[in-house]
């Protein structure tokens, strides 16, 4: 991962200590379950270890949070790696429809399909294994598998089926976002911040008392 993030300064504690910072964010609110991508699961294990050691050293305060994964815990980006802003391979909720279609249309597929007439294997196709399985219907997936293995369908034609579903899901999200004003966003942030500070203050009072700083 370090080699792939060539435009970032990774020689800082910010990069090295990020999992600990993430653990603090989780434990501060005594989360029991944490929804994450599969690549973040090791960070949750570290969080559990930090909670366990604190509880054993001082007194039980923190629950040991569990990783909560969806049925699609890893979304593949347009280049076949995990979708990430750092890799510049992501589709954003703010992207206009034409840009989403352009991005997903060039998403990498099975390298066997260099030509339209070359058969492929869906289980070796990053697009199929991620977004197709997430968005397409069972019947669409069946036709895509058959068409890929027999070269009866081209990769772009196949991806356009998936793109249609992605666009349908994102359209109401874009519409909702367009209806919000900066003041709406600011008010939501301020309300959430106040609620979070109240919970965090109670947790920190317990922590200070446990370690003798109260």
Beta strands, then each sheet from edge to edge (+ up, - down):
strand 1: 33-35
strand 2: 66-68
sheet 1: 1+ 2+
end
